[in-house]
Amino acid sequence: MSEIKRRKFIKNITLAGSSLVYIPSNILGTNGRPSANNRLNIAGIGIGGMGKEYLKNVPDENIIALCDVDEDYAAKAYALFPKARRYQDFRVMLEKEKDIDAVMIGTPDHSHAIVTMLALQMKKHIYCAKPLTRTVAETRKLTETAQNSDVATQVSIQRNASEDHRLLAEWIWAGAIGPVRDVHIWSNRPIWPQGLERPESQPAIPPTLNWDLWLGPAPNRPYHPAYLPFKWRGWWDFGSGALGDMGCHAMDPVFRALKLGHPVSVQASSTKLYPETAPLASIVYFDFPARADMPGVRVTWYDGGLTPPRPAELESGRQMGDGFGGIIFYGDDGILMCGGIGESPRLIPESRMKAFQMPAKSIARSAGHYLEWTEACKGGKPAGCNFNYAGPLTEVVLLGNIAIRSQEKLIWDAKNMRISNHEAANQYIQEPYHHGWTL
């Protein structure tokens, strides 16, 4: 699935979600201040790829400043917002642009934490690309900091605002398939190169790129086009692999419907391990304890072309999941299946679906993923994927990456943010910053 198709899908699901319910704006602007025409002054940071798409989804707000370390890659965003002032260093922009109310962050994963923390400290509302950060410690610190900051936050898990997301939870809560003890999730990722060694050649740095700023807190290395744009996702110093890219999207409805928190253990297997990049394919097992009236559950993740066994109840010739992947819930009384990012939930076989009496709607509907956030910035209720929700979800996903890199069963001590049975794996919980960067 190409990145262009992915962006088109996200745009479509956002527009579809925005038609569900209208939520009126608060009459006050950011931080309780009146805002001219009740419009936010928004800055984009990391705007060459998905960051540009985020900005396009807030057309009723003012885009006043743009920041990207690569002027060539950012050119399309500059053309879309010609009046916005341009910067290469987000620190300079945030210092100079005193009228910024909110930021939308679309940088590579390794820069999320440093950009977000500065924005939090400066009391700017934040929309951040998923995963929230690249390491568990970063996620924990940002989540705790946001709780003590008077700002609105949202992570780019667009599915969270959809109707399908709510239906899935309502059906499971109503007992449509009984207690759920087993869930399988698979993804079509990676769609970028990984399972690689570091390139040996050292081509010249493009004149439009500030390579030092792009590296940010990551360890120093020579520039190479193997890392950017977009290809950084497979490199551990910069990205989070297939699980980091799509895990938040696919785990989100499972996390909500099954009221998940921290897992007690995580274990993984994969194709050949490489020191600097994610493997070509992996399977990760997350074991969660019982929650209130729900039993313990195992959630299994597959990527790199791997999939779970096809349910015997699924009719011959019927596709399992969608083009992005899929999710299958196994309950004591039935099976529920949906797509990896956008397909509506269905009981299987189809005869069960046709006989199913849908329960009454019990979850408030969304005005749309992006509108949730802008309304929260203006004094409305918190957005659905605010850091309090998306932070713990991100931690689960990142623990899966630690299991992939460790190839051991890891026992997770969430309270102390430690892996209790495998000391070597703790090196990935919090990794050092470089070049003078701090969090």
C-alpha positions as CSV (number, residue, x, y, z in Angstrom):
1,M,0.0,0.0,0.0
2,S,1.6,3.3,-1.1
3,E,2.0,6.2,1.3
4,I,-0.2,8.3,-1.1
5,K,-3.0,5.8,-0.8
6,R,-2.6,5.7,3.0
7,R,-2.9,9.5,3.1
8,K,-6.0,9.4,0.9
9,F,-7.5,6.8,3.2
10,I,-6.8,8.9,6.3
11,K,-8.4,11.9,4.7
12,N,-11.5,9.9,3.7
13,I,-11.9,8.4,7.2
14,T,-11.5,11.9,8.7
15,L,-14.1,13.4,6.5
16,A,-16.5,10.5,7.1
17,G,-16.0,10.8,10.9
18,S,-16.6,14.5,10.8
19,S,-20.2,14.0,9.7
20,L,-21.3,12.1,12.8
21,V,-22.0,14.7,15.4
22,Y,-21.6,18.5,15.6
23,I,-19.9,19.8,18.7
24,P,-20.2,23.6,19.2
25,S,-17.1,25.7,19.8
26,N,-16.3,27.3,23.1
27,I,-16.4,31.1,22.8
28,L,-13.0,31.5,24.3
29,G,-9.7,30.9,22.5
30,T,-6.5,29.3,23.6
31,N,-5.8,29.2,27.3
32,G,-9.0,31.1,27.9
33,R,-8.0,34.0,25.7
34,P,-10.4,35.4,23.2
35,S,-9.2,34.5,19.7
36,A,-9.9,36.5,16.6
37,N,-12.8,34.8,14.8
38,N,-12.2,32.0,17.3
39,R,-9.4,30.7,15.1
40,L,-6.2,29.0,16.3
41,N,-2.8,30.2,15.2
42,I,-1.1,26.9,14.3
43,A,2.5,26.1,13.4
44,G,3.6,22.9,11.6
45,I,6.8,21.2,12.6
46,G,8.0,18.4,10.2
47,I,5.8,19.2,7.3
48,G,7.2,17.3,4.3
49,G,5.2,14.1,4.7
50,M,2.2,13.4,7.0
51,G,2.8,16.8,8.7
52,K,1.5,18.5,5.6
53,E,-1.7,16.3,5.7
54,Y,-2.3,17.2,9.3
55,L,-2.3,20.9,8.5
56,K,-4.7,20.4,5.5
57,N,-7.2,18.9,7.9
58,V,-7.6,22.1,10.0
59,P,-8.8,24.4,7.2
60,D,-10.7,26.7,9.6
61,E,-7.6,27.6,11.6
62,N,-4.7,30.0,10.8
63,I,-1.5,28.3,9.7
64,I,1.0,31.0,10.6
65,A,4.4,29.3,10.7
66,L,6.1,26.2,9.1
67,C,9.2,24.4,10.2
68,D,11.2,21.7,8.4
69,V,14.9,20.8,8.3
70,D,14.6,20.0,4.5
71,E,13.5,22.9,2.4
72,D,13.1,20.8,-0.7
73,Y,10.9,18.1,1.0
74,A,8.8,20.9,2.6
75,A,8.2,22.7,-0.7
76,K,4.7,21.4,-1.3
77,A,3.6,22.5,2.2
78,Y,5.2,25.9,1.6
79,A,3.1,26.2,-1.6
80,L,-0.1,25.3,0.3
81,F,0.5,27.9,2.9
82,P,2.4,30.7,1.2
83,K,1.7,33.3,3.9
84,A,3.2,31.2,6.7
85,R,6.6,32.2,7.9
86,R,9.3,29.5,7.4
87,Y,12.0,28.1,9.7
88,Q,14.4,25.2,9.9
89,D,14.9,25.1,13.7
90,F,11.7,24.6,15.7
91,R,13.3,26.2,18.8
92,V,13.9,29.4,16.9
93,M,10.3,29.4,15.5
94,L,8.7,28.8,19.0
95,E,10.9,31.6,20.5
96,K,10.1,34.1,17.7
97,E,6.5,33.4,17.0
98,K,4.8,34.6,20.1
99,D,1.3,34.2,18.7
100,I,1.4,30.4,18.2
101,D,-1.4,28.7,20.0
102,A,-0.8,25.2,18.9
103,V,1.6,23.0,17.0
104,M,1.2,20.0,14.7
105,I,4.2,17.7,14.8
106,G,5.0,15.4,11.8
107,T,8.8,14.8,12.4
108,P,10.4,11.3,12.4
109,D,9.8,9.4,15.7
110,H,13.2,10.2,17.2
111,S,12.3,13.9,17.4
112,H,8.8,13.7,18.7
113,A,9.7,13.9,22.4
114,I,12.1,16.9,22.2
115,V,9.7,18.9,20.1
116,T,6.6,18.0,22.2
117,M,8.3,18.7,25.5
118,L,9.4,22.2,24.5
119,A,5.8,22.9,23.2
120,L,4.4,21.6,26.5
121,Q,6.8,23.8,28.5
122,M,5.7,26.8,26.3
123,K,2.0,26.0,26.9
124,K,1.2,25.3,23.2
125,H,-1.5,22.8,22.4
126,I,-0.1,19.7,20.7
127,Y,-1.1,17.4,17.8
128,C,1.6,14.8,17.4
129,A,2.2,12.0,14.9
130,K,2.0,8.4,16.2
131,P,3.7,6.8,17.9
132,L,3.9,9.5,20.5
133,T,7.6,8.8,21.1
134,R,10.3,6.3,20.1
135,T,11.0,5.0,23.7
136,V,8.9,4.0,26.6
137,A,10.6,6.5,29.0
138,E,9.9,9.4,26.6
139,T,6.2,8.4,26.4
140,R,5.9,8.2,30.2
141,K,7.5,11.6,30.8
142,L,5.4,13.4,28.2
143,T,2.2,11.8,29.5
144,E,3.0,12.9,33.0
145,T,4.0,16.4,31.9
146,A,0.9,16.9,29.9
147,Q,-1.2,16.0,32.9
148,N,0.2,19.0,34.7
149,S,0.0,21.3,31.7
150,D,-3.1,23.4,30.7
151,V,-2.9,22.3,27.0
152,A,-5.0,20.1,24.7
153,T,-3.2,17.1,23.2
154,Q,-4.0,14.6,20.4
155,V,-2.0,11.8,18.8
156,S,-2.6,11.0,15.1
157,I,-4.7,7.8,15.5
158,Q,-7.5,8.9,13.2
159,R,-9.4,5.7,13.6
160,N,-10.1,6.5,17.3
161,A,-12.8,9.0,16.2
162,S,-14.6,6.6,13.8
163,E,-18.0,5.1,14.0
164,D,-16.5,1.6,13.5
165,H,-14.3,2.1,16.6
166,R,-17.3,2.7,18.7
167,L,-19.4,-0.1,17.3
168,L,-16.7,-2.6,18.0
169,A,-16.5,-1.6,21.7
170,E,-20.3,-1.5,22.1
171,W,-20.7,-4.9,20.6
172,I,-18.0,-6.5,22.8
173,W,-19.3,-4.8,25.9
174,A,-22.8,-6.1,25.1
175,G,-21.5,-9.6,25.0
176,A,-21.8,-10.2,21.2
177,I,-19.1,-12.9,21.3
178,G,-18.8,-13.4,25.0
179,P,-15.6,-12.9,27.1
180,V,-12.6,-12.3,24.8
181,R,-9.4,-14.2,25.6
182,D,-7.5,-14.1,22.2
183,V,-7.0,-11.4,19.7
184,H,-4.9,-11.5,16.5
185,I,-3.7,-8.3,14.6
186,W,-1.8,-8.2,11.4
187,S,-0.4,-5.5,9.2
188,N,0.9,-5.1,5.6
189,R,3.9,-3.2,7.0
190,P,6.8,-2.7,6.4
191,I,6.4,-0.9,3.0
192,W,9.9,0.6,3.3
193,P,13.3,-1.1,3.3
194,Q,14.4,-2.8,6.6
195,G,16.4,-5.8,7.6
196,L,19.5,-3.8,6.5
197,E,23.1,-3.1,7.4
198,R,24.3,0.5,7.6
199,P,25.3,1.8,4.1
200,E,29.1,2.3,3.6
201,S,29.0,5.1,1.1
202,Q,28.9,8.8,2.2
203,P,27.2,10.9,-0.5
204,A,27.1,14.7,-0.1
205,I,24.5,16.2,2.0
206,P,21.8,18.0,-0.1
207,P,22.2,21.8,0.2
208,T,18.5,22.1,1.2
209,L,18.9,19.7,4.2
210,N,20.2,20.6,7.6
211,W,21.5,17.1,8.5
212,D,22.5,18.0,12.0
213,L,19.0,19.2,12.9
214,W,17.5,16.2,11.2
215,L,19.7,13.9,13.4
216,G,18.6,15.8,16.5
217,P,19.2,13.6,19.6
218,A,20.1,10.5,17.6
219,P,23.7,9.3,17.5
220,N,25.9,10.8,14.9
221,R,26.3,9.2,11.5
222,P,27.0,10.3,7.9
223,Y,24.1,11.4,5.8
224,H,22.7,8.8,3.4
225,P,19.4,8.7,1.3
226,A,18.8,5.3,2.9
227,Y,17.4,7.2,5.9
228,L,15.1,9.8,4.5
229,P,12.5,10.7,3.6
230,F,10.1,8.1,5.0
231,K,12.7,5.3,5.0
232,W,13.8,6.3,8.5
233,R,10.9,4.2,9.9
234,G,12.9,0.9,9.7
235,W,16.0,2.3,11.5
236,W,16.0,1.9,15.3
237,D,17.8,5.2,15.9
238,F,15.0,7.1,14.1
239,G,11.9,5.0,13.8
240,S,9.9,2.2,15.4
241,G,9.5,-0.3,12.6
242,A,6.2,-1.8,11.4
243,L,4.8,-2.1,14.9
244,G,5.5,1.6,15.6
245,D,4.0,2.7,12.3
246,M,0.7,0.8,12.4
247,G,0.6,-0.7,15.9
248,C,-1.0,2.3,17.4
249,H,-3.7,2.4,14.7
250,A,-4.5,-1.4,14.9
251,M,-4.1,-1.8,18.7
252,D,-6.3,1.3,19.4
253,P,-9.7,-0.4,19.0
254,V,-8.5,-3.5,20.9
255,F,-7.1,-1.3,23.6
256,R,-10.5,0.5,24.0
257,A,-12.9,-2.4,23.5
258,L,-11.0,-4.7,26.0
259,K,-10.2,-1.9,28.4
260,L,-6.5,-2.8,28.3
261,G,-3.7,-1.2,30.4
262,H,-0.2,-2.5,30.9
263,P,0.7,-6.0,29.8
264,V,2.3,-8.4,32.3
265,S,4.6,-9.9,29.7
266,V,5.7,-9.5,26.1
267,Q,7.5,-12.0,23.9
268,A,8.5,-12.0,20.2
269,S,10.0,-14.0,17.4
270,S,11.2,-12.7,14.1
271,T,13.3,-13.2,10.9
272,K,17.0,-12.5,11.1
273,L,17.9,-9.7,13.5
274,Y,20.0,-6.7,12.4
275,P,21.7,-4.3,14.9
276,E,20.3,-1.1,13.4
277,T,17.1,-1.9,11.6
278,A,13.9,-3.8,12.4
279,P,13.6,-7.3,11.0
280,L,11.8,-8.2,7.8
281,A,8.9,-9.9,9.7
282,S,8.0,-10.5,13.3
283,I,5.3,-11.9,15.7
284,V,4.8,-10.4,19.1
285,Y,2.7,-11.8,22.0
286,F,1.3,-9.4,24.5
287,D,-0.3,-11.0,27.7
288,F,-2.7,-8.8,29.7
289,P,-4.2,-9.5,33.1
290,A,-7.9,-9.7,33.9
291,R,-9.6,-6.3,34.1
292,A,-12.8,-5.8,36.1
293,D,-15.3,-8.1,34.4
294,M,-13.0,-9.1,31.6
295,P,-10.6,-12.2,31.7
296,G,-6.9,-12.1,30.9
297,V,-6.3,-11.9,27.2
298,R,-3.4,-12.6,24.7
299,V,-3.0,-10.1,21.8
300,T,-0.8,-11.3,19.0
301,W,0.8,-9.0,16.4
302,Y,2.0,-10.1,12.9
303,D,3.9,-8.1,10.3
304,G,6.1,-8.5,7.2
305,G,3.5,-10.6,5.4
306,L,2.8,-13.0,8.3
307,T,-0.8,-13.6,9.2
308,P,-2.8,-15.6,11.8
309,P,-4.5,-18.8,10.8
310,R,-7.7,-18.3,8.8
311,P,-10.7,-18.9,11.0
312,A,-12.6,-22.1,10.0
313,E,-15.8,-20.1,10.3
314,L,-14.8,-17.6,7.6
315,E,-16.6,-18.4,4.3
316,S,-14.5,-19.6,1.4
317,G,-13.4,-16.8,-0.9
318,R,-14.0,-14.1,1.6
319,Q,-11.0,-11.8,2.3
320,M,-9.5,-11.9,5.8
321,G,-9.2,-8.2,6.9
322,D,-8.5,-5.4,4.4
323,G,-5.5,-4.1,2.4
324,F,-3.9,-2.8,5.5
325,G,-4.2,-5.9,7.6
326,G,-6.9,-7.0,10.1
327,I,-8.1,-7.8,13.6
328,I,-9.8,-11.0,14.8
329,F,-11.4,-11.2,18.3
330,Y,-12.0,-14.8,19.6
331,G,-14.6,-14.8,22.3
332,D,-16.1,-17.7,24.2
333,D,-19.3,-17.4,22.2
334,G,-18.1,-16.3,18.8
335,I,-15.7,-14.5,16.5
336,L,-15.5,-10.8,15.4
337,M,-13.4,-9.6,12.5
338,C,-12.5,-6.1,11.1
339,G,-9.9,-4.5,8.9
340,G,-6.5,-3.4,10.0
341,I,-7.5,0.3,9.8
342,G,-10.8,1.0,8.2
343,E,-13.2,-1.9,7.7
344,S,-16.4,-2.2,9.7
345,P,-16.6,-4.9,12.3
346,R,-18.4,-8.1,11.4
347,L,-19.4,-11.2,13.2
348,I,-18.4,-14.4,11.3
349,P,-19.8,-16.4,9.7
350,E,-22.1,-13.9,7.9
351,S,-25.1,-15.8,9.1
352,R,-24.2,-14.7,12.7
353,M,-24.0,-11.1,11.5
354,K,-27.3,-11.2,9.8
355,A,-29.0,-12.5,12.9
356,F,-27.2,-10.1,15.3
357,Q,-29.3,-7.5,17.1
358,M,-27.1,-4.5,17.5
359,P,-27.1,-3.0,21.0
360,A,-28.0,0.6,21.8
361,K,-25.3,3.1,21.2
362,S,-23.6,3.9,24.5
363,I,-20.5,5.8,23.5
364,A,-20.6,9.5,22.6
365,R,-20.0,10.0,18.8
366,S,-17.1,12.2,17.5
367,A,-17.3,15.3,15.5
368,G,-14.1,14.1,13.7
369,H,-10.6,13.4,14.7
370,Y,-9.1,16.8,13.9
371,L,-12.1,18.8,15.0
372,E,-12.0,17.0,18.4
373,W,-8.5,18.5,18.9
374,T,-9.2,22.0,17.7
375,E,-12.3,22.1,19.9
376,A,-10.3,20.9,22.9
377,C,-7.8,23.7,22.2
378,K,-10.6,26.2,22.4
379,G,-11.8,25.0,25.8
380,G,-13.9,22.0,24.8
381,K,-13.6,18.5,26.3
382,P,-10.4,16.5,25.8
383,A,-9.8,14.9,22.4
384,G,-10.2,11.1,22.2
385,C,-6.5,10.4,21.6
386,N,-5.1,12.8,24.2
387,F,-1.9,11.8,25.9
388,N,-3.6,10.2,28.9
389,Y,-5.1,7.7,26.5
390,A,-2.5,7.5,23.7
391,G,0.5,7.4,26.1
392,P,-0.3,4.0,27.7
393,L,-1.2,2.7,24.2
394,T,2.1,3.9,22.8
395,E,4.0,2.2,25.7
396,V,2.4,-1.2,24.8
397,V,3.5,-0.8,21.2
398,L,7.1,0.2,22.1
399,L,7.4,-2.7,24.5
400,G,6.7,-5.0,21.6
401,N,9.7,-3.5,19.8
402,I,11.9,-4.2,22.9
403,A,10.7,-7.8,22.8
404,I,11.6,-8.0,19.1
405,R,15.1,-6.7,19.8
406,S,15.6,-8.9,22.8
407,Q,14.0,-12.2,21.6
408,E,13.2,-13.1,25.2
409,K,10.0,-13.3,27.2
410,L,9.9,-10.0,29.1
411,I,8.1,-9.5,32.4
412,W,6.9,-5.9,32.6
413,D,6.9,-4.0,35.9
414,A,4.9,-1.0,34.8
415,K,4.9,0.9,38.1
416,N,8.7,1.0,38.1
417,M,9.0,1.1,34.3
418,R,11.4,-1.9,34.4
419,I,11.7,-5.3,32.8
420,S,12.2,-7.4,35.9
421,N,13.6,-10.6,34.4
422,H,16.0,-9.5,31.6
423,E,18.3,-6.6,32.6
424,A,19.8,-6.2,29.2
425,A,16.5,-5.3,27.7
426,N,16.2,-2.3,30.0
427,Q,18.7,-0.4,27.8
428,Y,15.9,0.2,25.3
429,I,13.5,1.7,27.9
430,Q,15.4,5.0,27.9
431,E,18.2,5.6,25.4
432,P,20.8,8.4,25.7
433,Y,20.5,11.7,23.8
434,H,23.3,13.1,21.8
435,H,24.6,16.4,20.5
436,G,23.6,18.3,23.7
437,W,19.9,17.5,23.4
438,T,17.9,16.8,26.6
439,L,14.3,16.2,27.5
